[in-house]
Amino acid sequence: MGLDTSVNGVSAALTLAVCILFGGFMGLLDDFMDLKWRYKAFMPLIAALPLMYYALENPVLRTSISIPFVGTIQFGEAYIFVIIPLIVMIVTNTVNQLGGLNGLESICPAIVIIGLMALSPATFILMLGPLIFWLILSYFNFRGKIFVGNSGSFAIGMTIASFAVISDLKLNLLISILPYIFNSAIILLSIFFVRKKAKVLFDGKKLSSENRRSLVTVITYHRPLTERQVVIIVSLIVALFTLLGALIQLFS
């Protein structure tokens, strides 16, 4: 599939672009209005509409997922009307939640994108431009020269979800974002059951935490680390799961 290839008149490139633009707009809206989570958690569902239409018009796109040791699960039409919206909503929000440190919101998503691109030679060209831009952004973000904000994190989350759906790499995506899912799960569990948010202490040089209510606080729990050390550790964890996802996708 080339950059200008369309399926039944529906362009993969245009579908991806619309989703990315909506993700950026949603993040920009959040930056300006500071939307509550109950609203922005479901806003990505609107961006799922172009992907749902693309899936409806693409007869080659599989509506099933093959899981090792489990087998193939066939979703049928539920894949289009339920699974795709869930993928977009979960990926976008979990990527947005794993942030707050210089480089964390840019390097980790770039790793996931590279993993997806490595397994999708037919749609590789779709992400070449965005990846180059994001790698440059990651370099300056890691050095604290540019800040991503909600606009960037929502846009890149939407990019990951959209590209995975268009490239039909659902299993690889699921495994690659497990660190994100873990982070969001313990954050939400802490808020709902403990009524407390994750908190990281900073003494001017190193980060530490007295709780384990997010991935970052788990890593820094009674273990003072510099910001860059934390970002590198999280990035390595994401890289490990991305590699694992790629290997399982190849041999499943």
Backbone torsions as a table, in degrees:
resi	resn	phi	psi	omega
1	MET	NA	119.5	-178.9
2	GLY	-87.1	-179.4	-177.4
3	LEU	-65.0	-35.5	-176.5
4	ASP	-99.6	9.2	-177.9
5	THR	-73.3	137.0	176.5
6	SER	-124.9	153.6	178.3
7	VAL	-115.1	114.2	-177.1
8	ASN	52.5	38.6	178.7
9	GLY	84.1	-1.4	179.9
10	VAL	-102.3	118.8	-176.5
11	SER	-85.6	130.5	176.8
12	ALA	-66.4	-39.9	-179.3
13	ALA	-64.8	-43.4	-179.9
14	LEU	-67.4	-39.5	177.9
15	THR	-60.3	-46.0	179.1
16	LEU	-62.7	-43.2	-178.5
17	ALA	-63.2	-42.3	179.6
18	VAL	-62.2	-42.3	-179.8
19	CYS	-65.0	-42.4	179.4
20	ILE	-63.4	-44.4	-179.4
21	LEU	-63.4	-39.7	178.7
22	PHE	-66.9	-38.8	177.7
23	GLY	-60.1	-44.4	178.0
24	GLY	-64.2	-40.5	178.9
25	PHE	-65.0	-40.6	179.5
26	MET	-63.3	-42.5	177.7
27	GLY	-66.0	-39.4	178.0
28	LEU	-63.7	-39.8	177.6
29	LEU	-63.0	-39.9	179.2
30	ASP	-67.7	-38.9	178.8
31	ASP	-61.8	-38.0	-177.4
32	PHE	-82.5	-37.5	-172.2
33	MET	-107.2	-9.7	-178.9
34	ASP	51.6	61.9	-176.2
35	LEU	-63.6	147.1	175.9
36	LYS	-74.7	152.7	-176.3
37	TRP	-61.8	-29.8	-178.5
38	ARG	-65.0	-22.6	178.8
39	TYR	-93.3	-50.9	-174.4
40	LYS	-74.3	-16.0	176.6
41	ALA	-64.8	-31.4	-176.5
42	PHE	-103.2	-7.5	179.8
43	MET	-60.2	-35.0	179.1
44	PRO	-61.0	-17.5	179.4
45	LEU	-60.6	-30.4	178.3
46	ILE	-65.6	-39.1	-179.5
47	ALA	-71.1	-14.0	178.2
48	ALA	-74.9	-16.9	-176.4
49	LEU	-59.5	-46.5	177.2
50	PRO	-61.0	-36.9	179.1
51	LEU	-68.6	-37.7	178.2
52	MET	-64.2	-41.8	178.6
53	TYR	-66.5	-40.1	177.7
54	TYR	-61.2	-42.3	179.2
55	ALA	-66.3	-37.0	178.5
56	LEU	-63.8	-35.7	-176.4
57	GLU	-91.9	-2.1	-177.8
58	ASN	-110.2	99.0	-177.5
59	PRO	-70.1	-16.4	-178.0
60	VAL	-80.8	-25.6	-176.3
61	LEU	-65.9	125.0	-178.6
62	ARG	-74.0	141.0	176.6
63	THR	-104.3	24.7	-179.9
64	SER	-129.6	169.0	175.7
65	ILE	-138.1	132.5	-179.9
66	SER	-99.5	119.6	-178.4
67	ILE	-113.6	126.4	179.0
68	PRO	-55.4	139.5	179.0
69	PHE	68.9	-3.8	178.5
70	VAL	-114.0	-44.3	-179.4
71	GLY	112.9	-167.2	-178.7
72	THR	-93.2	127.4	177.7
73	ILE	-105.1	118.9	-179.1
74	GLN	-95.5	121.9	-178.8
75	PHE	-98.2	-22.8	-178.5
76	GLY	65.0	-138.2	-179.2
77	GLU	-67.6	-21.6	178.2
78	ALA	-62.5	-26.2	177.8
79	TYR	-61.7	-42.5	-177.3
80	ILE	-73.3	-44.8	-171.0
81	PHE	-94.2	-12.7	-179.3
82	VAL	-124.1	-53.1	-173.7
83	ILE	-67.1	-46.6	-179.6
84	ILE	-60.2	-48.0	175.8
85	PRO	-59.3	-37.3	178.4
86	LEU	-66.2	-41.7	178.4
87	ILE	-58.4	-48.7	-178.0
88	VAL	-63.2	-45.9	-177.4
89	MET	-65.7	-46.4	-176.8
90	ILE	-68.1	-48.2	-177.5
91	VAL	-63.3	-47.1	-177.9
92	THR	-61.0	-44.9	-177.5
93	ASN	-73.7	-37.8	-180.0
94	THR	-69.5	-36.9	176.4
95	VAL	-64.4	-40.0	179.6
96	ASN	-65.4	-32.4	-176.6
97	GLN	-76.8	-24.6	179.4
98	LEU	-92.8	85.3	-177.8
99	GLY	-157.9	-162.2	177.9
100	GLY	102.1	-15.2	178.9
101	LEU	-118.2	148.7	-178.4
102	ASN	-61.5	116.0	178.3
103	GLY	101.4	-20.7	-175.6
104	LEU	-67.0	-39.3	-177.0
105	GLU	-82.1	-5.9	-177.7
106	SER	-117.6	-43.5	-176.6
107	ILE	-68.6	-47.1	-177.4
108	CYS	-61.2	-47.5	176.2
109	PRO	-61.5	-34.9	178.5
110	ALA	-62.8	-37.4	178.3
111	ILE	-63.7	-44.7	179.3
112	VAL	-62.7	-42.3	179.8
113	ILE	-62.8	-43.4	179.1
114	ILE	-60.9	-40.3	177.8
115	GLY	-62.4	-40.7	178.2
116	LEU	-67.9	-42.2	-178.8
117	MET	-64.7	-35.2	-178.6
118	ALA	-62.2	-26.3	-178.0
119	LEU	-102.6	5.6	-176.9
120	SER	-131.9	67.9	-179.5
121	PRO	-60.6	-28.5	-178.2
122	ALA	-70.9	-31.1	-178.9
123	THR	-114.1	11.2	-177.8
124	PHE	-54.1	-41.5	-174.5
125	ILE	-64.7	-25.3	-179.8
126	LEU	-60.6	-33.8	-173.7
127	MET	-104.3	0.5	-175.5
128	LEU	-62.5	-49.2	178.9
129	GLY	-62.7	-52.6	177.8
130	PRO	-57.9	-36.3	-179.2
131	LEU	-67.3	-44.3	179.2
132	ILE	-59.5	-45.6	177.7
133	PHE	-60.2	-43.2	-175.5
134	TRP	-70.8	-33.5	177.5
135	LEU	-67.1	-38.8	175.9
136	ILE	-64.1	-43.2	177.7
137	LEU	-62.1	-39.8	179.9
138	SER	-61.1	-40.5	-179.5
139	TYR	-60.3	-49.0	-178.4
140	PHE	-74.3	-32.1	178.1
141	ASN	-66.7	-41.4	179.4
142	PHE	-63.5	-32.6	179.0
143	ARG	-85.7	-0.9	178.3
144	GLY	76.7	21.3	-179.5
145	LYS	-91.9	-28.8	179.8
146	ILE	-133.8	140.7	179.2
147	PHE	-111.9	136.6	-173.6
148	VAL	-76.6	-50.5	-179.1
149	GLY	71.8	-178.2	179.9
150	ASN	-66.3	-32.2	179.4
151	SER	-59.1	-45.6	-179.3
152	GLY	-73.1	-42.7	-176.0
153	SER	-68.9	-38.8	177.1
154	PHE	-68.4	-39.7	179.9
155	ALA	-64.3	-43.2	-177.8
156	ILE	-73.7	-33.1	175.2
157	GLY	-63.2	-43.2	177.3
158	MET	-65.5	-35.4	178.4
159	THR	-63.4	-46.5	-179.8
160	ILE	-60.3	-49.2	-178.2
161	ALA	-62.4	-45.9	-177.4
162	SER	-65.4	-45.0	-178.6
163	PHE	-65.8	-36.9	178.5
164	ALA	-64.7	-39.9	179.1
165	VAL	-68.4	-46.5	-179.3
166	ILE	-63.5	-37.3	-179.0
167	SER	-86.1	-4.5	178.5
168	ASP	60.5	48.9	-179.1
169	LEU	-119.7	55.5	-174.4
170	LYS	-66.6	-43.5	-178.0
171	LEU	-66.4	-44.5	178.3
172	ASN	-60.0	-42.6	178.8
173	LEU	-61.8	-46.7	-177.3
174	LEU	-57.9	-44.6	-178.2
175	ILE	-73.1	-39.1	-177.7
176	SER	-62.6	-35.0	-175.8
177	ILE	-95.5	11.2	177.8
178	LEU	-55.4	-40.5	175.7
179	PRO	-60.7	-36.4	177.0
180	TYR	-65.2	-44.5	-179.4
181	ILE	-63.8	-41.5	177.7
182	PHE	-60.4	-45.3	-179.8
183	ASN	-60.4	-48.1	-178.5
184	SER	-67.0	-36.9	-178.2
185	ALA	-62.7	-47.2	-177.7
186	ILE	-73.9	-27.5	174.8
187	ILE	-65.1	-48.6	-178.3
188	LEU	-67.6	-39.1	178.2
189	LEU	-63.3	-38.8	178.6
190	SER	-65.8	-40.7	-179.1
191	ILE	-69.0	-42.8	-175.5
192	PHE	-76.7	-36.4	-173.2
193	PHE	-104.6	-35.3	-179.1
194	VAL	-98.6	-18.5	-178.2
195	ARG	62.6	31.0	178.0
196	LYS	-134.2	148.5	179.7
197	LYS	-98.4	158.8	176.7
198	ALA	-65.4	139.2	-178.9
199	LYS	-136.8	129.6	178.8
200	VAL	-112.5	131.5	178.6
201	LEU	-92.8	143.3	179.8
202	PHE	-131.3	121.8	-177.3
203	ASP	-97.6	12.2	-178.4
204	GLY	103.2	-21.2	179.4
205	LYS	-129.2	-42.4	-174.7
206	LYS	-129.0	156.9	178.1
207	LEU	-102.0	144.1	174.9
208	SER	-151.3	167.0	-179.9
209	SER	-145.0	152.7	177.7
210	GLU	-107.2	8.8	-179.8
211	ASN	-141.8	170.1	177.7
212	ARG	-128.9	75.5	-175.3
213	ARG	-120.3	13.6	174.7
214	SER	-163.5	169.8	179.6
215	LEU	-62.7	-40.7	180.0
216	VAL	-65.3	-41.9	-179.8
217	THR	-71.6	-28.1	174.1
218	VAL	-64.6	-42.8	-178.9
219	ILE	-68.9	-37.4	-176.0
220	THR	-98.2	11.3	-178.1
221	TYR	-65.6	110.3	-176.9
222	HIS	52.0	31.1	-179.6
223	ARG	-141.3	85.9	-177.7
224	PRO	-60.6	128.1	179.8
225	LEU	-139.1	152.3	175.6
226	THR	-73.3	162.3	-179.4
227	GLU	-58.3	-43.7	-178.9
228	ARG	-66.6	-35.2	177.4
229	GLN	-63.4	-42.5	179.1
230	VAL	-63.7	-44.5	-179.9
231	VAL	-62.7	-41.1	179.3
232	ILE	-65.4	-42.1	179.7
233	ILE	-63.0	-47.8	179.1
234	VAL	-62.2	-40.8	179.8
235	SER	-63.1	-39.2	178.0
236	LEU	-66.4	-37.7	177.3
237	ILE	-63.5	-46.0	178.3
238	VAL	-63.1	-40.2	179.0
239	ALA	-63.3	-39.4	179.0
240	LEU	-62.1	-46.6	-179.5
241	PHE	-70.6	-32.1	176.8
242	THR	-66.1	-42.8	176.6
243	LEU	-63.8	-43.2	177.9
244	LEU	-61.0	-42.7	178.5
245	GLY	-62.9	-39.7	178.5
246	ALA	-64.9	-42.8	-179.5
247	LEU	-66.1	-42.3	179.9
248	ILE	-67.1	-39.3	178.3
249	GLN	-62.5	-38.3	-178.9
250	LEU	-67.5	-37.2	-172.5
251	PHE	-105.6	5.3	179.2
252	SER	-87.7	NA	NA
